[in-house]
Amino acid sequence: MRSIWTGSVSFGLSNIPIKMFSAVQESSLDMDMLDAKDHANIKFKRVNENTGKEVDFANIVKGYNLDGKYIVLEDSDFEAADAIKTKTIDIESFAFEKEIQSIYYEQPYYLEPDKGAMNAYGLLRDALEASGKVGVTRFVLRNKESLAILKPYKNVIVLNRIRFEQEIRSTAELKLPPMSKKSTKEMDMAEKLIDQLTEKFDISGFKDEYTAKLLDIIKKKAKGKPQKAAPKLKVVHKQSDDLMEMLKASLENKKKKSS
């Protein structure tokens, strides 16, 4: 793995030097875009809008359009906006993880202690584990301020970027049924179905099956083997259906599979 950010975690009066690594990788197949006529690879180029000529990446700068005029920014300008946050992950507070809704979670990263920081890193990791809480932090990554939490995962501290509240879109424009707290026969039946399907969550039991099936199709197609027609999807629930009867059938179906 290659480090994507170096700095330190600020914990009270302590600064713990760390390196940051991406904690996830894509499981989907890497597809290339091709010309439908001759299957030539499609290339994307950075082109000067005025001359139409390609521009080397080394000659590209960043600018902000202010009142119709571009203001060019240099690396020193980004750092000057907040020199501390560009190099420091500052723990501002601690909280219980259950208080943070899943919609806020964005991207996880591994933090590795840098030279001489093993003991301090281990202390923070173990203290978080013992407290059952997460550290709430802010820092700057790729010229963007990020809100994040720190939590132990196995033997590593994971930094998980979370979104600011202002980045979550309102649900006001969505057409949704009203919330109901009344206990109905349908609600009781739905809760029974949820109870029947409840089991201890084990992530190892879930695999990316679609990618494996797609790769199998690719290999068969490469050998000229015909593909089976995709099955037609059918609507399993319509507004006119008897919801109570469907819930009963679901419960019975679960009982048959269990027996």
TORBANU-219490 format. One record per residue: z, x, y of N, C-alpha, C, O in turn; residue in three letters. Coordinates in steps of 0.1 Angstrom, whole numbers. Atoms other than C-alpha are relative to their C-alpha. Layout:
<recs>
Z_X_Y_Z_X_Y_Z_X_Y_Z_X_Y_ala
...
</recs>
This chain:
<recs>
0_8_-12_0_0_0_0_9_12_5_20_12_met
1_-7_-13_-7_11_36_8_-7_10_8_-19_12_arg
-9_6_-11_18_6_64_-9_-5_11_-18_1_15_ser
7_6_-11_6_-17_91_8_0_13_2_-4_24_ile
-9_0_-12_35_-13_116_12_9_-3_18_8_-14_trp
-12_-8_1_63_12_121_9_-2_12_4_-4_23_thr
-10_2_-11_94_8_142_14_0_-5_17_8_-14_gly
-14_1_4_130_-2_137_5_-14_0_1_-22_9_ser
-7_12_0_152_-31_129_13_2_8_21_11_5_val
-12_-1_-8_179_-36_155_11_-9_-5_9_-22_-5_ser
-11_8_6_212_-48_138_13_4_7_19_14_4_phe
-12_-4_-7_241_-48_162_-3_12_9_-13_12_16_gly
2_-12_-7_244_-13_176_-8_10_-8_-11_21_-4_leu
8_-9_9_223_2_147_-14_-3_1_-19_-14_3_ser
15_1_1_186_9_147_-4_6_-14_-1_17_-17_asn
4_-5_14_171_11_111_-15_2_0_-22_-8_1_ile
15_-2_0_137_28_111_-6_-5_-13_-1_-4_-24_pro
7_7_11_113_9_89_-15_2_1_-21_5_12_ile
14_1_1_77_7_78_-3_-14_-5_4_-19_-14_lys
3_13_4_60_-27_74_-13_0_-8_-23_6_-5_met
11_1_9_36_-36_46_-3_-15_-3_6_-23_-3_phe
4_13_4_17_-68_38_6_-3_-13_5_5_-23_ser
-7_4_13_36_-87_10_-9_-8_-9_-6_-11_-20_ala
8_9_8_7_-108_-2_-15_5_0_-19_13_8_val
14_-4_1_-29_-104_-13_-8_-13_-5_-2_-21_-12_gln
8_12_4_-57_-130_-18_-3_0_-15_-6_11_-20_glu
4_2_14_-64_-143_-53_-14_-5_-2_-19_-6_-13_ser
13_6_1_-97_-159_-44_-11_11_-1_-9_23_2_ser
11_-10_2_-131_-142_-52_-6_4_14_-6_-5_23_leu
5_-5_-12_-146_-121_-25_-15_-3_0_-23_3_-7_asp
14_5_0_-179_-139_-17_-8_7_12_-2_9_23_met
9_-5_-10_-208_-123_3_-9_-11_5_-13_-20_-3_asp
10_9_-6_-231_-143_26_-14_6_-2_-16_18_2_met
14_-5_3_-268_-140_15_-10_-9_7_-8_-20_9_leu
11_7_-4_-301_-150_29_-6_-8_-11_-8_-3_-22_asp
5_8_10_-313_-180_9_-14_3_-5_-17_0_-17_ala
14_-3_4_-349_-167_8_-1_12_-9_-7_11_-20_lys
1_-12_9_-344_-132_-7_13_6_-5_13_16_-10_asp
-13_-5_4_-307_-129_-13_5_13_6_13_20_1_his
-4_-12_-7_-304_-101_12_14_-2_6_17_-13_11_ala
-14_1_-5_-268_-94_24_-1_-3_16_-9_4_23_asn
-1_3_-14_-260_-109_58_10_9_7_21_10_3_ile
-8_-9_-7_-246_-84_83_4_-6_14_-5_-12_20_lys
-5_4_-13_-225_-92_114_1_12_9_7_22_5_phe
0_-11_-9_-230_-70_144_7_-4_13_6_-15_17_lys
-6_2_-14_-211_-66_177_-11_4_10_-15_15_11_arg
12_-1_-9_-238_-71_203_4_-2_14_11_-11_18_val
-2_2_-14_-238_-66_240_-8_-12_5_-20_-13_3_asn
6_12_-5_-245_-100_256_-11_2_9_-21_-6_9_glu
10_-2_-10_-266_-86_284_-12_8_-6_-23_4_-3_asn
11_-9_4_-287_-59_266_-5_-4_-14_-16_-1_-18_thr
4_4_14_-287_-74_230_1_12_-9_-2_11_-21_gly
-2_-12_8_-279_-39_217_14_0_-7_23_-5_-1_lys
-13_-1_7_-252_-32_191_9_10_7_4_21_12_glu
-10_-9_-7_-220_-16_204_9_5_-11_15_-2_-19_val
-10_-7_9_-199_9_184_14_-6_3_18_-8_14_asp
-13_5_-1_-164_-3_177_9_9_10_17_4_17_phe
-8_-9_-8_-150_28_195_-3_-2_15_5_2_23_ala
3_2_-14_-167_17_227_3_-15_5_-1_-19_16_asn
-4_13_-3_-152_-18_227_14_0_6_23_6_0_ile
-13_2_-6_-123_-27_250_3_-15_1_-5_-23_-1_val
-4_14_-1_-103_-59_254_2_-3_15_7_4_23_lys
-1_4_-14_-104_-79_286_4_-15_0_1_-23_-9_gly
-4_14_-2_-90_-112_300_-7_-5_11_-8_1_22_tyr
8_7_-11_-111_-136_320_9_-7_10_15_-17_7_asn
-8_5_-11_-92_-142_352_-8_-4_12_-14_4_19_leu
8_5_-12_-109_-165_377_-15_5_-1_-20_8_10_asp
14_-4_1_-144_-155_363_-2_15_0_-13_19_-1_gly
2_-14_0_-137_-118_364_9_6_-11_20_2_-13_lys
-7_-6_11_-127_-97_334_9_11_4_5_21_12_tyr
-9_-10_-3_-96_-76_337_2_8_-13_7_2_-23_ile
0_-8_12_-98_-47_311_14_5_-2_21_10_7_val
-14_-5_4_-65_-39_293_-1_12_-9_-9_12_-18_leu
-1_-12_9_-56_-6_277_13_-1_-8_21_-10_-6_glu
-11_1_9_-31_1_250_13_1_7_23_-6_4_asp
-12_-2_-8_-5_12_276_4_-13_7_16_-16_9_ser
-3_13_-6_-8_-23_292_7_-9_-9_17_-16_-6_asp
-7_9_10_1_-41_260_14_4_-2_23_-4_-4_phe
-13_-5_3_30_-18_254_10_-3_12_22_-5_11_glu
-8_2_-13_42_-21_291_5_-14_1_16_-17_7_ala
-5_14_-1_45_-59_287_14_-2_-6_22_-10_-1_ala
-13_0_6_75_-53_264_1_12_-9_-2_10_-21_asp
0_-13_8_79_-17_252_10_-1_-12_7_5_-22_ala
-10_1_10_110_-26_232_-5_-8_-12_-4_-4_-24_ile
5_9_11_94_-55_212_-12_6_-8_-14_2_-19_lys
11_-6_7_64_-34_203_4_10_-10_-3_14_-19_thr
-5_-10_10_86_-10_184_13_-4_-7_18_3_-16_lys
-12_5_5_117_-30_176_0_-14_-5_-4_-23_2_thr
-2_14_5_125_-60_154_14_-3_2_23_2_-5_ile
-13_3_-5_155_-73_172_6_-12_-7_1_-23_-5_asp
-7_11_6_179_-95_152_8_-7_11_18_-2_15_ile
-6_7_-11_189_-121_178_12_-9_-5_21_-11_3_glu
-10_9_5_210_-144_156_-2_-1_-16_-11_5_-21_ser
1_3_14_216_-155_120_1_-15_-2_7_-22_6_phe
0_14_2_210_-189_105_-2_-3_-15_-5_6_-23_ala
3_4_14_208_-208_72_-15_-3_-2_-21_-10_7_phe
14_2_2_173_-208_58_-4_-14_-1_-15_-18_3_glu
3_14_1_174_-245_50_-2_-7_13_-8_-18_13_lys
2_6_-13_175_-252_87_-14_2_6_-17_-4_16_glu
13_-3_-5_140_-239_91_-11_-7_-8_-12_-4_-20_ile
10_8_7_112_-263_82_-11_8_-5_-15_18_1_gln
10_-8_6_85_-250_59_-13_1_8_-21_10_7_ser
12_0_-9_58_-259_85_-1_12_9_-11_16_14_ile
-1_-11_-9_70_-230_106_-4_13_-7_-8_23_0_tyr
2_-13_7_64_-203_79_-15_4_1_-24_-4_0_tyr
14_-5_-3_33_-181_85_-4_11_-10_-14_9_-17_glu
5_-11_8_31_-147_68_12_9_-3_20_13_5_gln
-11_-8_4_55_-125_48_-5_15_-1_-16_18_-4_pro
2_-14_0_58_-87_50_12_7_-7_23_3_-5_tyr
-11_-8_5_78_-61_31_4_10_10_-4_16_18_tyr
-5_-11_-9_100_-37_51_6_11_-9_14_8_-18_leu
-4_-11_7_106_-3_37_8_10_9_3_13_20_glu
-7_-9_-9_133_21_51_-7_13_1_-13_18_-8_pro
7_-13_-3_119_52_68_11_11_-4_22_8_-8_asp
-8_-11_4_134_86_63_14_-1_7_16_-4_18_lys
-13_0_-5_172_87_66_6_-13_3_17_-14_8_gly
-5_14_-2_176_49_67_4_-7_-12_7_-19_-11_ala
-2_6_12_183_42_31_14_-8_0_14_-20_-3_met
-14_6_0_221_35_35_1_-12_10_6_-23_6_asn
0_11_-10_217_13_67_-8_-12_-5_-4_-23_-3_ala
9_10_6_188_-6_51_7_-8_-11_7_-20_-11_tyr
-7_6_12_208_-12_19_11_-9_5_14_-20_-1_gly
-11_7_-5_238_-24_39_-5_-14_6_1_-24_3_leu
5_13_-6_217_-50_59_-5_-9_-11_-2_-21_-11_leu
6_8_11_199_-62_27_12_-7_-7_11_-19_-10_arg
-11_5_8_232_-66_8_8_-10_8_14_-19_2_asp
-8_9_-8_250_-82_37_-7_-14_2_0_-24_2_ala
8_12_-1_222_-108_41_1_-8_-13_3_-20_-13_leu
-1_6_13_224_-115_4_13_-7_-2_14_-18_-6_glu
-14_5_1_262_-120_5_2_-12_9_10_-21_5_ala
-3_10_-10_261_-142_36_-8_-13_-3_-4_-24_1_ser
9_12_2_233_-165_23_-7_-4_12_-13_-16_13_gly
7_3_-13_218_-164_58_-12_9_2_-14_19_-5_lys
12_-8_-4_186_-151_74_2_5_14_8_-2_22_val
0_-5_-14_182_-129_105_-11_-6_7_-23_-5_3_gly
11_5_-9_162_-145_133_-4_11_10_5_16_17_val
5_-12_-8_141_-119_151_-12_-4_8_-19_-14_6_thr
13_0_-8_113_-114_176_-5_14_1_3_24_3_arg
7_-13_-2_88_-85_178_-14_-2_3_-19_-14_3_phe
14_1_-3_52_-78_188_-8_7_-10_-6_19_-13_val
9_-6_10_25_-72_162_-14_-4_4_-18_-16_7_leu
14_1_-4_-12_-67_172_-1_-8_13_-8_-18_14_arg
1_5_-14_-6_-76_208_4_-15_1_0_-22_10_asn
-5_14_0_11_-110_199_15_0_-4_19_6_-14_lys
-14_1_3_48_-118_201_1_-10_-12_-5_-20_-12_glu
-2_8_12_60_-132_168_15_-3_-2_24_6_1_ser
-13_4_4_91_-151_158_1_3_-15_-9_0_-22_leu
0_-3_14_103_-141_123_15_-1_-5_24_-1_3_ala
-13_-1_7_132_-142_98_0_12_-9_-10_16_-15_ile
-2_-11_10_146_-114_77_9_-6_-11_19_-12_-9_leu
-8_5_11_158_-122_42_-2_9_-12_-13_15_-13_lys
2_-8_11_164_-103_10_-8_-7_-11_-7_-19_-13_pro
8_5_11_139_-108_-19_0_11_-10_-5_22_-9_tyr
-3_-11_10_149_-89_-51_7_11_7_18_10_12_lys
-7_-12_-6_156_-54_-38_-6_4_14_-3_15_18_asn
7_-4_-12_135_-55_-6_4_-10_11_7_-22_8_val
-2_9_-11_140_-70_29_-14_-5_3_-23_2_6_ile
12_6_-3_112_-95_36_1_-5_15_10_-12_18_val
2_6_-13_101_-102_72_-10_-11_-1_-22_-8_-5_leu
9_11_1_85_-137_73_-3_-5_14_6_-11_20_asn
4_5_-14_66_-145_105_1_-15_-1_-4_-22_-10_arg
0_15_-1_73_-181_116_-6_-4_14_-5_4_23_ile
7_4_-13_55_-201_143_10_-5_10_21_-10_6_arg
-8_6_-11_70_-211_176_-2_-15_0_-13_-20_-5_phe
1_15_0_76_-248_181_-12_-4_8_-18_-14_4_glu
11_4_-8_49_-249_207_-14_1_-7_-24_-4_-3_gln
13_-2_8_23_-239_180_-1_-11_-10_-12_-12_-16_glu
1_11_9_30_-270_159_-5_-12_7_0_-17_17_ile
7_12_-6_7_-299_167_8_-12_-2_15_-14_-12_arg
-7_13_0_22_-333_174_-7_-9_-10_-19_-8_-13_ser
6_10_10_17_-361_148_-3_-13_7_-7_-23_0_thr
1_12_-7_14_-387_175_-14_-7_-2_-15_-19_-2_ala
14_6_1_-24_-392_170_-3_-4_-14_-14_-10_-17_glu
3_4_14_-21_-397_132_4_-14_-2_14_-19_3_leu
-3_14_3_-21_-432_118_8_1_-13_3_4_-24_lys
-10_-1_11_10_-433_95_8_-12_-2_10_-20_8_leu
-8_12_2_31_-460_79_14_3_6_18_15_7_pro
-14_-2_-6_66_-465_95_9_4_-11_8_1_-22_pro
-10_-5_9_96_-448_80_9_-12_-4_12_-20_5_met
-8_11_4_117_-472_59_12_6_-8_11_14_-17_ser
-12_-4_7_153_-467_48_5_-11_-10_16_-10_-16_lys
-4_12_9_155_-501_29_-3_4_-15_-13_10_-18_lys
2_-2_14_160_-499_-8_-8_-12_-6_-3_-23_-6_ser
9_10_6_132_-518_-26_-2_4_-14_1_15_-19_thr
2_-3_14_122_-521_-62_-10_12_-1_-9_20_-10_lys
10_-11_0_92_-498_-55_7_13_3_3_23_-3_glu
-7_-13_-3_115_-472_-39_8_5_-11_8_16_-15_met
-8_-4_11_139_-473_-68_-9_6_-12_-5_16_-18_asp
9_-5_11_110_-469_-93_-6_14_4_-7_22_-5_met
6_-13_-4_95_-440_-72_11_11_-2_7_22_-6_ala
-11_-9_1_129_-423_-72_2_4_-15_5_15_-18_glu
-1_-3_15_131_-426_-110_-11_9_-5_-8_18_-13_lys
11_-8_3_97_-411_-113_2_15_5_-1_24_-2_leu
-3_-13_-5_107_-382_-91_11_7_-8_10_19_-11_ile
-11_-5_9_139_-377_-112_-6_5_-13_-2_16_-18_asp
6_-4_13_118_-376_-144_-8_12_1_-9_20_-8_gln
9_-12_-2_94_-350_-130_7_12_6_1_22_8_leu
-8_-11_-6_122_-328_-116_3_10_-10_9_7_-21_thr
-3_-11_9_126_-294_-132_3_12_9_-1_13_20_glu
-3_-13_-7_138_-259_-122_-13_6_4_-22_8_-5_lys
13_-6_-5_111_-243_-101_-1_15_-5_8_23_-3_phe
3_-13_5_96_-212_-118_-14_4_4_-24_-1_-1_asp
13_-3_-6_68_-196_-98_-9_7_-10_-22_6_-9_ile
8_-7_10_56_-176_-128_-8_-9_-9_-18_-5_-15_ser
8_10_7_44_-208_-144_-12_-5_7_-19_-13_1_gly
12_4_-8_18_-213_-117_-10_11_2_-6_22_7_phe
11_-10_-2_-15_-194_-117_-11_-6_7_-13_-18_8_lys
13_5_-7_-47_-196_-97_-10_-2_-10_-18_7_-14_asp
10_4_11_-67_-214_-124_-14_-2_5_-23_1_-2_glu
14_3_-6_-96_-223_-101_-8_13_1_-20_13_-3_tyr
7_-12_-1_-105_-187_-94_-5_5_-14_-16_10_-15_thr
4_-5_13_-105_-178_-131_-12_-9_-6_-21_-3_-12_ala
11_8_4_-127_-208_-139_-13_2_7_-24_2_1_lys
12_-3_-8_-151_-200_-111_-6_13_-5_-18_14_-5_leu
5_-13_4_-154_-164_-123_-7_-2_-14_-17_5_-17_leu
7_2_13_-162_-177_-158_-13_-7_2_-23_-3_-6_asp
13_6_-3_-190_-199_-144_-10_11_5_-21_11_1_ile
8_-11_-5_-203_-168_-125_-6_9_-12_-17_12_-12_ile
4_-9_11_-204_-147_-157_-10_-8_-9_-20_-1_-14_lys
9_7_8_-221_-175_-177_-13_-2_7_-24_-1_1_lys
12_1_-8_-246_-180_-149_-8_13_0_-21_12_-1_lys
7_-13_1_-254_-143_-150_-7_2_-13_-17_9_-13_ala
7_-1_13_-263_-147_-186_-10_-11_-3_-16_-12_-14_lys
10_11_1_-285_-177_-180_5_-12_-7_-3_-20_-11_gly
-5_12_7_-262_-202_-197_1_-12_9_6_-11_20_lys
-1_12_-8_-264_-238_-185_14_-4_3_23_-2_-6_pro
-14_5_-3_-234_-253_-168_1_-15_-2_-8_-23_-1_gln
-3_14_3_-218_-286_-177_1_-7_14_5_-1_24_lys
0_7_-13_-221_-313_-150_15_-2_3_23_-5_-5_ala
-14_2_-5_-189_-317_-129_4_-14_-2_-4_-23_0_ala
-4_13_3_-169_-347_-139_1_-8_13_5_-3_24_pro
-1_9_-12_-170_-377_-115_15_-3_3_22_-7_-7_lys
-14_4_-4_-137_-383_-96_1_-15_2_-8_-21_7_leu
-2_15_-2_-123_-418_-97_12_-2_8_22_6_8_lys
-11_4_-8_-100_-435_-73_11_-5_-9_9_-15_-16_val
-11_4_9_-66_-438_-90_9_-10_7_18_-17_1_val
-8_9_-7_-50_-459_-63_-7_-6_12_-12_2_21_his
6_7_-12_-63_-485_-38_10_-9_6_20_-12_0_lys
-9_8_-8_-46_-506_-12_3_-13_-8_14_-19_-7_gln
-1_13_7_-52_-537_-34_8_1_-13_11_-9_-19_ser
-7_-2_13_-35_-522_-65_14_-4_1_21_-3_11_asp
-14_4_1_-1_-534_-77_8_13_-1_8_20_-11_asp
-7_-13_0_21_-504_-67_11_0_-10_13_11_-16_leu
-11_0_10_50_-515_-89_-5_2_-14_1_10_-21_met
5_-2_14_28_-517_-120_-5_14_-2_-4_20_-13_glu
5_-13_1_13_-483_-112_12_10_-2_11_20_-10_met
-12_-9_1_48_-467_-109_6_-2_-14_10_8_-21_leu
-4_2_13_58_-483_-142_-9_7_-10_-4_13_-20_lys
9_-6_9_27_-470_-159_2_16_1_1_22_-10_ala
-3_-14_-2_35_-435_-145_12_4_-8_12_15_-14_ser
-13_-3_7_70_-436_-159_-3_0_-15_2_8_-23_leu
3_1_14_57_-447_-193_-9_12_-5_-6_17_-16_glu
9_-11_4_30_-420_-193_9_13_-1_6_21_-10_asn
-8_-11_1_57_-394_-186_9_0_-13_11_11_-19_lys
-8_1_12_79_-407_-215_-9_4_-12_-3_10_-21_lys
9_-3_12_49_-404_-239_-2_15_-1_-2_20_-12_lys
2_-15_0_42_-368_-229_12_7_-4_11_18_-10_lys
-13_-7_3_79_-359_-233_3_-2_-15_10_7_-21_ser
-4_3_14_82_-375_-268_-9_7_-10_-7_6_-22_ser
</recs>
